[in-house]
Amino acid sequence: MLTINYSEIEDQLILPYQLLKITIFEETKHLFEERQNIVEKWCKEAYQMSEDEVRNQYPPNGMSPSFKALYFFLTEGLYFQKNITKYMIREAVERYSESIIANISSFLYNEFPEDVNHSLNEKTIDQTMEQDYLYTSMDNDYHMIRKIVAKKEEFKERGEGQLAADLIDNKGNFRGMAELRPTQTTDIALQEDQEDLWMKLVDSAYNALDEWTADLFDLITYLWLVSPKNKEGYIEFHSNDALRLRQIQDSEENAKELVIRERDRFNIMKRVAALSSMWVSLSEGKVVTQKDKQYDFQDFKRMFDIGAIRVAYDKNSGEAQGIYALQIKPTALLTPLINASSQMIGLLHIKVFQYSHQTQKEHKRLLRYIDRQWKMRIRLKSKLTKPFKISTLLKEMDIPIRYNWSEKKDKLENVLDDFKTDLIIKDWGYTEYFDESLVGKKGWYKNWINYSIIIYPTDNLIEGYKENLELSPQAILDQTIFEKKSMIPENTLLKTEEEKFSNSLDSAMRESAAAVDAEIIEQISNKRILEKNEQTKTSKFEQQAFDLDENEEIILTPELMQEMITDLKVSIRKAAEEIGISHTTLSRYIRKENKRQNKNNDKKMLNWLKDKAKFIKF
């Protein structure tokens, strides 16, 4: 093994082969610090030189496949035919870390089969849970397809045992067909034990169609939207991604809980297999008449392609236990509907994953519908507080026919109450008085279903959309949203809330650089540099007027954070960027709406306060 002090290698030195190997390892190892088996193997590859390497100055055939892929990605993918320095490698790793991980993931799958517990999407899931929302398509066709994957009962036998369902749009028009084709799920070559596991999942495709499958449909398209892809366009989907959003925690002490978790992994993956078994034919936007409905569609396309899979093996017997993760990508059928530049991308609350797919189906359906309607209203520049007709809400909830009308009323009101408790909505209420004493009397529901309900969005959702709006606050929100149940005089309340609304106009959805191409990444980067320079100039000017009190103790509180931001005259978004957390996390902390304490975020905020306190005297 070579004995080299890496810190002594100069940043601008043009690296010979052996130092280039070492530099690539040293600058990338932090990306895999929690996966020591990878780091240890790469360390040996980096610091050892075989006879072939000494002679050819080139990676040998016997080199670790994952480390070789990493080497070629950096040297030939990013710096083809260029003299490479330590500084260049560091810059590339900093800028393209997620792409590096994505592009070598296939090699890691095969080379480290025992390393199945780590997801490449851990940071993305962390951020998603912090901001409470994920991005999804609100396109009509996407919505239509998502609904059909949750409706097993819609699939009927057609032809030689083929299961198919009609695709009906929200106006009741026939738009195409969906078919389950379990024998045509993947073209990849699997090992025999892997194929056995996969086919077990595929065989249960029909029984896997439910609201949980619709959740995974949203999650996979979201991850594809925001995650880096390998050269074939695949992303990783790990069962942990779904389990964490559902808030199912690991427990090494409780064996029973681990058994449940393994069963949940199987249930997740059989639903992914069902999605990959689904083939769809759309009529390209035109309505198909009943006469044409019998047409033999020829343009069926699979919804998802499957790449490599990661299988867990028993340490003692070596037998395959289950599929933990796989590579997946939407096909050309779906990609136009979930394109990152689409005006139809909206916000979906992560609580949809935490409601039970067995006992809270109505919660899931209504949540998706309301979030979709808010996006559509923003896009059409209509008011978010436009009332919803009760008959429409009931239709979207699809409450079983066995419920009587009194039970349906209770179900709707209870779901809306749960939404308020779970901070999905701010509040809700009838637009006009309804006499509860009429409930149960003959025909009472005929008037009730024609009543309307106002559902008020949360500040967090509004902030998430504001940057993409070309509207004033009054254009999307009417006065009633600021007048809910308050004893403060109307004019004072409205003024206060309008000021809050105005102050939060700088807030925006988290930028997902991984989901855009290099040109857009560069534009975003340049914009941030300009903003940072502008902020630095302002800060230097303002700091001259501040006094320093070194003996003053700083204690983190929401009030102190708000005071500091106000005194610095910066937006919550800029403060959050300096701190290193999302603007929604900071905004919720200041409003005391955080549901979970995050010690790491608290530490970042406290350090930021201490740093700024050097220039401000409270």
C-alpha positions as CSV (number, residue, x, y, z in Angstrom):
1,M,0.0,0.0,0.0
2,L,1.3,3.5,-0.8
3,T,2.3,5.7,2.0
4,I,1.1,9.2,1.0
5,N,0.1,12.2,3.1
6,Y,-3.0,13.3,1.1
7,S,-3.1,16.8,2.7
8,E,0.4,17.5,1.2
9,I,-0.9,17.1,-2.4
10,E,-1.2,20.6,-3.8
11,D,-4.6,21.7,-5.1
12,Q,-3.2,22.8,-8.5
13,L,-0.9,19.9,-9.1
14,I,-1.7,18.0,-12.3
15,L,-2.2,14.5,-11.0
16,P,-0.4,11.4,-12.3
17,Y,-2.5,8.2,-12.3
18,Q,-1.7,6.9,-8.8
19,L,-2.4,10.3,-7.2
20,L,-5.5,10.7,-9.2
21,K,-6.9,7.4,-7.8
22,I,-6.1,8.5,-4.3
23,T,-7.7,12.0,-4.8
24,I,-10.9,10.5,-6.2
25,F,-11.2,8.3,-3.2
26,E,-10.4,10.9,-0.6
27,E,-12.8,13.5,-2.1
28,T,-15.7,11.1,-2.5
29,K,-15.5,8.9,0.6
30,H,-17.6,11.3,2.7
31,L,-20.5,10.5,0.3
32,F,-20.4,6.9,1.7
33,E,-19.3,7.5,5.3
34,E,-22.2,5.4,6.6
35,R,-21.3,2.5,4.3
36,Q,-18.0,1.4,5.7
37,N,-17.7,-1.7,3.6
38,I,-17.6,0.5,0.4
39,V,-15.1,2.9,1.9
40,E,-12.8,0.2,3.1
41,K,-12.7,-1.6,-0.3
42,W,-12.2,1.7,-2.2
43,C,-9.4,2.7,0.1
44,K,-7.5,-0.5,-0.8
45,E,-8.1,0.1,-4.5
46,A,-6.9,3.7,-4.2
47,Y,-3.7,3.2,-2.3
48,Q,-2.6,-0.1,-3.9
49,M,-0.9,-0.3,-7.3
50,S,-0.9,-3.6,-9.2
51,E,1.8,-4.5,-11.7
52,D,-0.6,-3.8,-14.6
53,E,-1.4,-0.4,-13.2
54,V,2.2,0.5,-12.8
55,R,2.9,-0.5,-16.4
56,N,-0.2,0.9,-18.1
57,Q,-1.2,3.8,-15.7
58,Y,-4.8,2.7,-16.2
59,P,-7.5,0.9,-14.1
60,P,-6.9,-2.9,-14.4
61,N,-9.6,-5.5,-15.2
62,G,-9.6,-6.7,-11.7
63,M,-10.4,-3.3,-10.1
64,S,-13.5,-3.0,-8.0
65,P,-16.3,-2.3,-10.6
66,S,-17.9,0.5,-8.5
67,F,-14.5,2.3,-8.0
68,K,-13.7,1.9,-11.7
69,A,-17.1,3.4,-12.6
70,L,-16.4,6.3,-10.2
71,Y,-13.0,6.8,-11.7
72,F,-14.3,6.9,-15.3
73,F,-17.3,9.1,-14.4
74,L,-14.9,11.8,-13.1
75,T,-12.0,11.4,-15.5
76,E,-13.8,10.7,-18.8
77,G,-17.3,11.8,-18.1
78,L,-16.6,15.2,-16.6
79,Y,-12.9,15.9,-17.6
80,F,-12.4,14.0,-20.8
81,Q,-8.9,14.5,-22.2
82,K,-8.0,17.2,-19.6
83,N,-5.2,17.5,-17.1
84,I,-6.9,17.0,-13.7
85,T,-6.0,18.6,-10.4
86,K,-7.1,18.0,-6.8
87,Y,-9.1,21.2,-6.9
88,M,-11.0,20.0,-10.0
89,I,-11.9,16.7,-8.4
90,R,-13.1,18.5,-5.3
91,E,-15.2,20.9,-7.3
92,A,-16.8,18.1,-9.3
93,V,-17.7,16.1,-6.3
94,E,-19.2,19.1,-4.6
95,R,-21.3,20.0,-7.6
96,Y,-22.3,16.6,-8.9
97,S,-22.4,14.4,-5.7
98,E,-25.9,13.2,-6.3
99,S,-25.2,12.4,-10.0
100,I,-22.1,10.5,-8.9
101,I,-24.1,8.3,-6.5
102,A,-26.8,7.7,-9.1
103,N,-24.4,6.7,-11.9
104,I,-22.5,4.1,-9.8
105,S,-25.6,2.8,-8.1
106,S,-25.9,-0.2,-10.5
107,F,-22.4,-1.3,-9.7
108,L,-23.0,-0.9,-5.9
109,Y,-26.1,-3.1,-6.2
110,N,-24.1,-6.0,-7.6
111,E,-20.8,-5.5,-5.8
112,F,-22.2,-5.1,-2.3
113,P,-25.4,-7.2,-2.1
114,E,-25.2,-7.2,1.7
115,D,-25.5,-3.4,1.8
116,V,-29.3,-3.2,1.3
117,N,-30.4,-0.9,4.1
118,H,-29.1,2.4,2.7
119,S,-31.2,4.4,0.4
120,L,-29.7,7.0,-2.0
121,N,-32.8,9.2,-1.3
122,E,-32.2,9.7,2.4
123,K,-31.5,13.4,2.1
124,T,-34.4,14.0,-0.2
125,I,-36.8,12.2,2.1
126,D,-35.4,14.2,5.1
127,Q,-36.1,17.5,3.2
128,T,-39.6,16.3,2.1
129,M,-40.5,15.5,5.7
130,E,-39.3,18.9,6.8
131,Q,-41.3,20.8,4.3
132,D,-44.4,18.6,4.6
133,Y,-45.0,18.5,0.9
134,L,-43.8,16.7,-2.2
135,Y,-44.1,17.7,-5.8
136,T,-46.6,15.9,-8.0
137,S,-48.3,16.3,-11.3
138,M,-51.8,17.8,-11.3
139,D,-52.3,17.0,-14.9
140,N,-55.8,15.5,-15.8
141,D,-54.3,12.4,-17.5
142,Y,-51.9,11.8,-14.6
143,H,-54.8,12.1,-12.1
144,M,-56.9,9.7,-14.2
145,I,-54.1,7.1,-14.3
146,R,-53.3,7.5,-10.6
147,K,-57.0,6.8,-9.7
148,I,-57.1,3.6,-11.8
149,V,-54.1,2.0,-10.0
150,A,-56.1,2.3,-6.7
151,K,-59.3,0.7,-8.2
152,K,-58.8,-3.1,-8.4
153,E,-62.5,-3.5,-8.8
154,E,-62.4,-1.7,-12.2
155,F,-60.3,-4.4,-13.8
156,K,-62.3,-7.1,-15.6
157,E,-61.2,-10.1,-17.7
158,R,-61.0,-9.4,-21.4
159,G,-59.9,-11.9,-23.9
160,E,-57.5,-14.7,-22.8
161,G,-57.4,-14.0,-19.1
162,Q,-56.3,-10.4,-19.7
163,L,-57.3,-7.9,-17.0
164,A,-58.2,-4.5,-18.2
165,A,-60.0,-1.3,-17.1
166,D,-61.5,1.7,-18.8
167,L,-59.9,5.1,-18.2
168,I,-62.6,7.6,-17.5
169,D,-61.7,11.3,-17.1
170,N,-63.2,13.6,-14.5
171,K,-66.1,14.5,-16.9
172,G,-67.1,10.9,-17.3
173,N,-65.6,10.5,-20.8
174,F,-63.9,7.3,-22.0
175,R,-60.3,8.2,-22.7
176,G,-58.4,4.9,-23.0
177,M,-57.6,1.6,-21.4
178,A,-55.3,0.1,-18.8
179,E,-54.1,-3.5,-18.8
180,L,-52.3,-5.7,-16.3
181,R,-49.6,-7.7,-18.1
182,P,-47.7,-9.6,-15.4
183,T,-45.6,-11.6,-17.9
184,Q,-44.2,-8.4,-19.4
185,T,-42.8,-6.5,-16.5
186,T,-39.1,-6.3,-17.2
187,D,-36.5,-7.1,-19.9
188,I,-33.5,-7.2,-17.5
189,A,-31.5,-10.4,-16.9
190,L,-32.0,-11.5,-13.3
191,Q,-30.2,-14.1,-11.3
192,E,-32.3,-17.2,-10.7
193,D,-33.1,-16.4,-7.0
194,Q,-33.8,-12.8,-7.8
195,E,-36.2,-13.8,-10.6
196,D,-38.0,-16.1,-8.2
197,L,-38.5,-13.2,-5.8
198,W,-39.6,-10.8,-8.5
199,M,-42.1,-13.2,-10.0
200,K,-43.7,-13.7,-6.5
201,L,-44.3,-10.0,-6.4
202,V,-45.6,-9.9,-10.0
203,D,-48.0,-12.7,-9.4
204,S,-49.8,-10.6,-6.8
205,A,-50.1,-7.5,-9.0
206,Y,-53.9,-7.6,-9.2
207,N,-54.4,-7.8,-5.5
208,A,-51.9,-5.0,-4.9
209,L,-54.0,-2.3,-6.6
210,D,-55.2,0.0,-3.8
211,E,-54.7,3.5,-2.3
212,W,-51.2,2.5,-1.1
213,T,-50.3,1.8,-4.7
214,A,-51.5,5.2,-5.6
215,D,-49.2,6.7,-2.9
216,L,-46.2,4.8,-4.3
217,F,-47.1,6.0,-7.8
218,D,-46.9,9.6,-6.5
219,L,-43.7,8.9,-4.5
220,I,-41.8,7.3,-7.4
221,T,-42.7,10.0,-9.9
222,Y,-41.7,12.6,-7.2
223,L,-38.3,11.0,-6.7
224,W,-37.8,10.8,-10.4
225,L,-38.6,14.5,-10.7
226,V,-36.1,15.6,-8.0
227,S,-33.4,13.0,-8.1
228,P,-30.4,12.5,-10.3
229,K,-30.6,9.7,-12.8
230,N,-28.0,7.4,-14.1
231,K,-27.0,7.3,-17.8
232,E,-30.0,5.0,-18.6
233,G,-32.4,7.5,-16.9
234,Y,-33.1,5.3,-13.8
235,I,-33.4,6.4,-10.2
236,E,-33.3,4.2,-7.1
237,F,-36.4,3.5,-5.2
238,H,-35.8,2.0,-1.8
239,S,-38.5,0.5,0.4
240,N,-37.1,2.7,3.2
241,D,-38.2,5.8,1.3
242,A,-41.9,4.8,1.6
243,L,-41.5,3.4,5.1
244,R,-40.0,6.6,6.5
245,L,-42.7,8.7,5.0
246,R,-45.2,6.4,6.7
247,Q,-43.2,6.9,9.9
248,I,-42.5,3.3,10.5
249,Q,-39.3,3.2,12.6
250,D,-36.5,0.7,12.9
251,S,-36.2,-1.3,16.1
252,E,-33.4,-3.7,16.7
253,E,-34.8,-4.6,20.2
254,N,-38.2,-5.7,19.1
255,A,-38.1,-8.8,16.9
256,K,-41.8,-8.7,16.3
257,E,-41.5,-5.2,14.9
258,L,-38.8,-6.3,12.6
259,V,-41.0,-9.0,11.2
260,I,-43.7,-6.5,10.6
261,R,-41.2,-4.3,8.8
262,E,-40.1,-7.1,6.5
263,R,-43.7,-7.8,5.6
264,D,-44.2,-4.1,4.9
265,R,-41.2,-4.2,2.6
266,F,-42.8,-7.0,0.7
267,N,-46.1,-5.2,0.5
268,I,-44.4,-2.1,-0.9
269,M,-42.4,-3.9,-3.5
270,K,-45.4,-6.0,-4.7
271,R,-47.1,-2.7,-5.4
272,V,-44.1,-1.4,-7.3
273,A,-44.2,-4.6,-9.3
274,A,-47.9,-4.0,-10.0
275,L,-47.1,-0.5,-11.3
276,S,-44.5,-2.0,-13.6
277,S,-47.1,-4.5,-14.8
278,M,-49.5,-1.8,-15.9
279,W,-49.8,-0.9,-19.6
280,V,-51.8,2.1,-20.7
281,S,-53.3,3.3,-24.0
282,L,-54.5,6.9,-24.1
283,S,-56.5,8.6,-26.8
284,E,-54.1,11.5,-27.0
285,G,-56.5,14.0,-25.4
286,K,-59.5,13.3,-27.6
287,V,-62.7,11.8,-26.3
288,V,-63.5,8.4,-27.7
289,T,-67.1,7.7,-28.5
290,Q,-68.9,4.6,-27.3
291,K,-68.8,3.2,-30.9
292,D,-65.0,3.6,-31.0
293,K,-64.7,2.2,-27.5
294,Q,-64.4,-1.3,-29.0
295,Y,-61.4,-0.3,-31.0
296,D,-58.4,-2.5,-30.5
297,F,-55.8,-0.1,-29.1
298,Q,-52.4,-0.8,-30.5
299,D,-50.4,1.9,-28.7
300,F,-50.2,0.4,-25.2
301,K,-47.2,1.5,-23.3
302,R,-45.8,0.3,-20.0
303,M,-45.9,2.9,-17.2
304,F,-42.5,2.1,-15.6
305,D,-39.3,0.3,-16.6
306,I,-37.4,-1.7,-14.0
307,G,-33.6,-1.9,-14.0
308,A,-31.3,-3.6,-11.4
309,I,-32.7,-4.8,-8.1
310,R,-31.2,-5.0,-4.6
311,V,-31.9,-8.3,-2.8
312,A,-31.3,-9.0,0.9
313,Y,-29.6,-12.3,1.6
314,D,-29.6,-14.3,4.8
315,K,-26.1,-14.0,6.4
316,N,-26.0,-17.6,7.5
317,S,-27.7,-19.6,4.7
318,G,-27.0,-17.1,1.9
319,E,-30.6,-17.5,0.7
320,A,-32.4,-14.5,-0.9
321,Q,-34.9,-13.0,1.6
322,G,-36.5,-10.1,-0.2
323,I,-36.1,-7.2,-2.6
324,Y,-35.2,-4.0,-0.7
325,A,-34.6,-1.6,-3.6
326,L,-34.7,-1.3,-7.3
327,Q,-33.9,1.0,-10.2
328,I,-37.0,2.4,-11.9
329,K,-38.0,5.1,-14.4
330,P,-41.3,6.3,-15.9
331,T,-41.7,5.6,-19.6
332,A,-42.6,8.0,-22.4
333,L,-46.2,7.6,-21.4
334,L,-45.7,9.4,-18.1
335,T,-42.7,11.6,-18.5
336,P,-44.6,14.4,-20.4
337,L,-47.0,14.5,-17.5
338,I,-44.3,14.9,-14.8
339,N,-41.8,17.1,-16.6
340,A,-40.1,19.4,-14.2
341,S,-40.9,22.4,-16.4
342,S,-44.6,21.6,-16.5
343,Q,-47.0,24.2,-15.2
344,M,-49.0,21.4,-13.8
345,I,-46.5,20.5,-11.0
346,G,-48.1,21.1,-7.6
347,L,-47.8,20.4,-3.9
348,L,-49.1,17.2,-2.2
349,H,-49.1,17.0,1.6
350,I,-47.0,14.0,2.9
351,K,-49.8,13.2,5.4
352,V,-51.4,11.3,2.4
353,F,-48.7,8.6,3.1
354,Q,-49.5,8.3,6.8
355,Y,-53.2,7.8,6.5
356,S,-54.2,4.1,6.4
357,H,-54.9,2.7,3.0
358,Q,-57.4,0.3,4.7
359,T,-59.3,2.5,7.2
360,Q,-58.7,6.0,6.0
361,K,-59.2,5.7,2.2
362,E,-61.5,8.7,2.2
363,H,-58.8,10.8,3.8
364,K,-56.3,10.0,1.1
365,R,-58.8,10.7,-1.8
366,L,-60.0,14.0,-0.4
367,L,-56.5,15.2,0.4
368,R,-55.3,14.5,-3.1
369,Y,-58.4,16.2,-4.5
370,I,-58.1,19.4,-2.4
371,D,-54.4,19.8,-3.1
372,R,-55.1,19.4,-6.8
373,Q,-57.9,21.9,-6.7
374,W,-55.7,24.5,-5.0
375,K,-53.0,24.1,-7.7
376,M,-55.7,24.4,-10.4
377,R,-57.1,27.5,-8.8
378,I,-53.7,29.2,-8.6
379,R,-53.0,28.3,-12.2
380,L,-56.3,29.7,-13.3
381,K,-55.9,32.8,-11.0
382,S,-59.0,32.1,-9.1
383,K,-59.5,32.4,-5.3
384,L,-58.2,29.6,-3.1
385,T,-61.2,30.1,-0.8
386,K,-63.8,29.4,-3.5
387,P,-66.3,27.1,-1.8
388,F,-66.5,23.4,-2.6
389,K,-69.9,21.8,-3.2
390,I,-70.6,19.0,-0.8
391,S,-71.8,16.7,-3.5
392,T,-68.4,17.1,-5.3
393,L,-66.5,16.3,-2.1
394,L,-68.5,13.2,-1.5
395,K,-68.0,12.0,-5.0
396,E,-64.2,12.4,-4.7
397,M,-64.2,10.5,-1.3
398,D,-66.1,7.6,-2.9
399,I,-67.7,6.6,0.4
400,P,-69.0,3.0,0.3
401,I,-72.7,2.6,-0.6
402,R,-73.4,0.9,2.7
403,Y,-73.1,4.2,4.5
404,N,-76.4,6.1,5.0
405,W,-76.6,9.9,4.5
406,S,-76.1,10.7,8.2
407,E,-73.0,8.6,8.3
408,K,-71.7,10.2,5.1
409,K,-72.1,13.6,6.6
410,D,-70.3,12.5,9.7
411,K,-67.5,11.0,7.6
412,L,-67.0,14.2,5.6
413,E,-66.9,16.4,8.7
414,N,-64.6,14.1,10.6
415,V,-62.2,13.9,7.7
416,L,-62.1,17.7,7.5
417,D,-61.6,18.0,11.2
418,D,-58.7,15.5,11.0
419,F,-57.2,17.7,8.2
420,K,-57.3,20.7,10.5
421,T,-55.8,18.8,13.4
422,D,-53.0,17.5,11.2
423,L,-52.3,21.0,9.8
424,I,-53.2,20.0,6.3
425,I,-55.8,22.8,6.2
426,K,-56.1,25.9,8.4
427,D,-59.9,25.6,8.9
428,W,-63.2,24.8,7.2
429,G,-66.8,25.8,7.5
430,Y,-70.2,25.8,5.8
431,T,-70.9,28.9,3.7
432,E,-74.4,29.2,5.2
433,Y,-76.1,28.0,8.3
434,F,-77.4,24.4,8.3
435,D,-80.0,23.3,10.8
436,E,-78.6,20.1,12.4
437,S,-82.1,19.2,13.7
438,L,-83.1,18.3,10.2
439,V,-80.6,15.4,10.0
440,G,-82.4,12.1,9.9
441,K,-85.7,13.5,8.7
442,K,-87.1,12.3,5.4
443,G,-85.2,13.7,2.4
444,W,-83.0,16.0,4.5
445,Y,-79.9,15.2,2.6
446,K,-81.3,16.5,-0.8
447,N,-80.8,20.0,0.4
448,W,-77.6,19.3,2.4
449,I,-75.6,17.9,-0.6
450,N,-76.2,21.2,-2.4
451,Y,-74.6,23.2,0.4
452,S,-71.0,24.4,0.0
453,I,-68.0,24.3,2.3
454,I,-65.0,26.7,2.4
455,I,-61.7,25.1,3.1
456,Y,-58.8,27.4,4.1
457,P,-55.3,26.5,3.0
458,T,-52.4,26.7,5.5
459,D,-49.7,29.4,5.4
460,N,-47.2,26.8,4.6
461,L,-48.9,25.7,1.4
462,I,-49.4,29.4,0.3
463,E,-45.7,30.1,0.9
464,G,-44.8,27.1,-1.2
465,Y,-46.7,28.4,-4.2
466,K,-46.0,32.2,-4.0
467,E,-42.8,32.4,-5.9
468,N,-44.5,30.9,-9.0
469,L,-47.3,33.4,-8.9
470,E,-47.6,36.6,-10.9
471,L,-50.5,37.7,-8.6
472,S,-50.9,40.0,-5.7
473,P,-52.1,38.3,-2.4
474,Q,-55.6,39.8,-2.9
475,A,-55.9,38.1,-6.3
476,I,-55.8,34.6,-4.8
477,L,-57.1,35.1,-1.3
478,D,-60.3,37.0,-0.5
479,Q,-60.7,38.8,2.8
480,T,-62.5,36.0,4.5
481,I,-59.3,34.0,5.0
482,F,-58.0,36.7,7.3
483,E,-61.2,37.0,9.4
484,K,-61.6,33.5,10.9
485,K,-62.9,33.5,14.5
486,S,-61.1,36.5,15.9
487,M,-62.1,39.1,18.4
488,I,-59.6,41.6,16.9
489,P,-61.3,44.5,15.0
490,E,-61.6,43.6,11.3
491,N,-59.4,46.3,9.9
492,T,-56.5,45.6,12.3
493,L,-56.6,41.9,11.7
494,L,-56.7,42.3,8.0
495,K,-53.7,44.7,8.0
496,T,-51.7,42.4,10.3
497,E,-52.3,39.3,8.1
498,E,-51.7,41.2,4.9
499,E,-48.3,42.3,6.3
500,K,-47.5,38.7,7.2
501,F,-48.5,37.6,3.7
502,S,-46.5,40.3,2.1
503,N,-43.4,39.6,4.2
504,S,-43.5,35.9,3.1
505,L,-43.6,36.7,-0.6
506,D,-39.8,35.9,-0.7
507,S,-40.5,32.3,0.3
508,A,-40.4,29.7,-2.3
509,M,-40.3,26.0,-2.9
510,R,-37.0,24.3,-2.3
511,E,-34.9,24.4,-5.4
512,S,-34.1,20.9,-6.7
513,A,-30.9,21.3,-8.7
514,A,-30.8,17.5,-9.3
515,A,-34.0,17.7,-11.3
516,V,-32.8,20.3,-13.8
517,D,-30.1,20.2,-16.5
518,A,-26.7,21.7,-16.2
519,E,-27.6,25.0,-17.8
520,I,-30.4,25.6,-15.3
521,I,-28.1,24.6,-12.5
522,E,-25.6,27.2,-13.6
523,Q,-28.3,29.8,-13.8
524,I,-29.5,29.1,-10.3
525,S,-25.9,29.1,-9.1
526,N,-25.2,32.5,-10.7
527,K,-28.4,33.9,-9.2
528,R,-27.5,32.7,-5.7
529,I,-24.0,34.2,-6.1
530,L,-25.5,37.6,-7.1
531,E,-28.0,37.4,-4.2
532,K,-25.2,36.5,-1.8
533,N,-22.9,39.4,-3.0
534,E,-25.8,41.8,-2.7
535,Q,-26.5,40.6,0.8
536,T,-22.9,40.8,1.7
537,K,-22.7,44.4,0.6
538,T,-25.8,45.3,2.6
539,S,-24.6,43.4,5.7
540,K,-21.2,45.1,5.7
541,F,-22.9,48.5,5.6
542,E,-25.3,47.7,8.3
543,Q,-22.8,45.9,10.6
544,Q,-20.9,49.2,11.1
545,A,-23.8,50.5,13.1
546,F,-24.1,47.5,15.5
547,D,-22.5,47.1,18.9
548,L,-20.9,43.9,20.2
549,D,-21.7,42.5,23.6
550,E,-19.5,39.4,24.0
551,N,-20.8,38.6,27.5
552,E,-24.5,38.3,26.4
553,E,-25.8,34.7,26.5
554,I,-27.8,33.7,23.4
555,I,-30.7,31.3,23.9
556,L,-32.5,30.0,20.9
557,T,-36.2,31.0,20.8
558,P,-38.7,31.6,18.0
559,E,-39.1,35.2,19.2
560,L,-35.3,35.8,19.1
561,M,-35.1,34.3,15.6
562,Q,-37.9,36.6,14.3
563,E,-36.2,39.6,16.0
564,M,-32.9,38.9,14.5
565,I,-34.3,38.5,11.0
566,T,-36.2,41.8,11.4
567,D,-33.2,43.7,12.6
568,L,-31.0,42.3,9.8
569,K,-33.8,43.2,7.3
570,V,-33.5,39.9,5.4
571,S,-36.2,37.6,4.3
572,I,-36.9,34.2,6.0
573,R,-35.7,32.5,2.8
574,K,-32.3,34.3,2.9
575,A,-31.9,33.6,6.6
576,A,-32.7,29.9,6.1
577,E,-30.2,29.7,3.2
578,E,-27.5,31.2,5.5
579,I,-28.5,28.8,8.3
580,G,-28.5,25.8,6.0
581,I,-32.2,24.7,6.5
582,S,-35.3,25.0,4.3
583,H,-37.3,28.2,4.5
584,T,-40.4,26.3,5.4
585,T,-38.7,24.7,8.4
586,L,-37.5,28.2,9.6
587,S,-41.0,29.7,9.0
588,R,-42.7,26.9,11.0
589,Y,-40.2,27.3,13.8
590,I,-40.9,31.0,14.1
591,R,-44.6,30.4,14.0
592,K,-44.2,27.6,16.6
593,E,-45.7,25.1,14.3
594,N,-42.9,22.5,14.2
595,K,-44.3,19.0,15.0
596,R,-40.9,17.5,15.6
597,Q,-37.8,18.9,17.3
598,N,-34.7,18.6,15.2
599,K,-31.6,19.0,17.3
600,N,-29.4,19.4,14.3
601,N,-31.5,22.3,13.0
602,D,-31.6,23.9,16.4
603,K,-27.8,23.8,16.5
604,K,-27.6,25.5,13.1
605,M,-30.0,28.2,14.1
606,L,-28.2,28.8,17.4
607,N,-24.8,29.1,15.7
608,W,-26.4,31.5,13.2
609,L,-27.8,33.6,16.0
610,K,-24.4,33.7,17.8
611,D,-22.7,34.8,14.6
612,K,-25.2,37.6,13.9
613,A,-25.2,38.7,17.5
614,K,-21.7,39.9,17.1
615,F,-23.0,42.8,15.1
616,I,-26.3,43.4,16.9
617,K,-27.1,44.6,20.4
618,F,-30.4,43.5,21.7
